[in-house]
Amino acid sequence: MKFLILTLVSTMITHAAPEEIQDRFEAPDGDALSYLLVRPADSSPDTKLPMVVFLHGSGERGDDLELVKLHGPPKQALEGEGLPFVVLAPQCPAKQWWNSSTVIALTKKIAKEQNIDPDRIHLTGLSMGGFGTWDIIAHAPELFASAVPICGGGDPETAPTIKDLPIWAIHGEDDKVVPAAKTREMEKALRDAGAKRLRTTYYPGVGHDSWTQAYNDPALYAWMMMQSR
């Protein structure tokens, strides 16, 4: 694991600017999502890369894609950290919640257009995006190689459906917005369902913003890149 972390960190040392694409997706059911796509610098379209789908929190909803660059993988990729994967970051419209079917449809479309490795598509999200992550993997567990829900919560009844998916759930112990009990509830349901590939981290003394510490840890991305369908 230490070797993999060092390898990931070494690939993140770069000064070349990544490729940034902004576009809008119209779903067959009439729903729509604007999205940000970030490809690693100098990546070849002929090379099948992994992809991380990132779901933001409620504060980044709207029609300004600059907001999705504030946290997590999009922020790090655009700041030149050289993440070795494509980042797909949709933006949820104002006053709405993540529509799982639309995010799934967008993920499949981008994976095909960008020549993404279908066995290495990963999903992560914070707060509202953490809730979205739990819900989306329950609807399409076969689509993802791993999931990292941060300070969110899900439906314990879905545990049998997602028990075989590698999941790393993260929460701040002192979260007053979304209590850590939400993640513990999912942890118990998954373990009761027989999950063998579940990891959980509870940061002591940390409130709702557990995502900064989580996404700043190279071990998180190293673990994600180790997972494959």
N, C-alpha and C positions, 0 to 999 in steps of 0.2 A: 504493500500500500504506500509506503514511504517513497519507493521508486516511482510509482505512478504519480504521486503528488509532485515530486521534483520534475518529472517529465512534463506534466501539465504546466507547471510554473515556467519552465524553460520555453515552452511554446508561446507563453503569454508575453514574452519580452520581445516587443516589436515596435517599430516607429512608423510603419506603413499604415495609412488610413484604411479602415474597412469600407466595403461597399454598402451604401445605405439606400434602401428603396422604400418609398412610401406609396401606398395604393389603397384601393377600396374594393371590398369583396361583397358581391350581391349574391345572397343565398337563394336557392330555388324556392324557398317558402316566403321570400320577400324580405327577410331580415337582412341587415347589412352591417359590416364592420370595416372601419378603416384599420390599417395595420402598418407597422414598421417592420422591415426585414433588414437584417444586418448580416452580411457575408464576411468571412475572414478575409483580410488583405491578401491579394494575389492568389486567391483560391481559384482553381480551375473548374469550370462548369462540367467537365468530364469526370471529376472526382466526386464520388458519393460521400458526402459529409454527414455527420450526425446533425440533428436539429433539436434545439431546446425551445419549446413554446412557453412563453411567459405571460401570465395573467396578472395584471396590476390590481391595486386595491380601489376602493370607492372614491378616493380623493383624486384619482387620475382619469375619471370618466369625462366624456365630453367629445369635442370635435377638434382638439388640438393635439396632434401626435407628439408635440414636444413634451407633453406630460408623461408619456410612457417611457421617456428616457431618464426619469428621475431616480429610478431604483433598479436594483438587480441586474440581470444579464444585459439588457439594452444599455444601461448606463455604463457598465464595465466594458462592453464591446466597443462602444463609441468613444470611450476615453483612452482607447489604444492599448487595452490590456491583452489584446490578441487571443481572445477565446477561440479555441480550435473547433468551433461548431457554428452553424447558422442559428441566428436568433430570430424567432418569429414572435412579435409582440402586438397582438390586436388591441384595439381600444374599445371599451364598452361605452355605448352612448350614455349621455347624461340621464340620471334618474332611472336607469335600467340595471338589470342584473345579468350576469353572464348566461347567455343562451348556449347550452351545451351542444345542441345539434349544429348550430352555426359555427362554433369554434372547431368542432370535429370536421365539418365540411371544409372549412378554410385550411385546416391542417393537412387534410388529404390533397387539396388542390396545390398548395405550396410544395408539399413533399414531391409531387409529381413534376411540377414545373421546374423546381430547383435541383432535381436529380438527387434528392435526399436518400440516404440509406434507410430503407423502410424498417430495418431492424433496430435502428438507433434514433427513434423519435422519443423525446423526453418532455415531460410536462411539469411545470412548477408555477406557483402563484402565491401571493401574499394577501392576507386578510380576506377581503371579498374574493380575491383570486385564489386564496387557499380553499375557500368554500367551493369555488368553481372547479378547482383541481380535483377535489374529492368527488364532485358530481360527474365530471366528464369521464374520469376513469371508470366510474360505475356504468356509464353508458357505452364506453368503447375500450374496455381493458386490453383488447387485442391490438389496439393501435400503438400502444406506448411500451417503451422499454423500461421506463421507470417514472416515478412521480414523486415530487417533493412539495407537499402542501405545507405552507408556513402560516402560523397563527390563524388557522381556519377551522372548519368543522364539517362533518359529513353525516350521512345517514347510516347508523350501525347496521341496519337491515341489508345494506349492500355488501357487507363484509365477505360473504361467501363468493360473491362475484369477483372481488378484487384481491382475494387472499393470496393468489399466486404471483401478483405483480410486485416487483421490488419497489418499496415505498420507504422514504425517509421523511417522517413527519417531525416538524420543529415548532416549538412554542416557547414563549417567555413565561416563566413561573408566575410573574406578577402582572400578567396581562389583565387589565380591568375592562378592556373593550370586548375582546373575545376570550373568555376564561380558558386557561389551559385544560380545564376539564373537558372541553370539546375534543381536543386531541386525545386525551386519555380515554374518552369514551370510545373513539374509533380504535385506539390501540387495543383495548380490552376485547372489543367485538372481533377484531382481526385475529387476535391470539386465540380466542375461543373458537374461531372458524378454522384454525390450523395454519395460520400464516407463518411461513418460515423465512421470509425475505423482508421482514419489517424492521426498520430502525426508528428509534425515537430519540429526540434530544430536547430537553427542557432546560432553558438557560436560567439559572438562579439569579434573582434580583433584576431581571429584565422584564419590561412591560410589553406594550403592544408591538413596538418596533423590534421584533426579533429577526427581521429580514436582513437588516444591515450586517449583523454579526454572521448570520447564516451565509449570505452571498459573498462575504469577504473571506470565507474559509475555503482555500483551494481544495481541501479534502472533499467538499461537497461536490464540486464539479468533477473531481477525479473519480468519486464513487459513481456519479451519473454516467461518465464515459466508460466505466467498467461494465455497465449493464447493456444487455442486448436481448432482443426477443428470442 
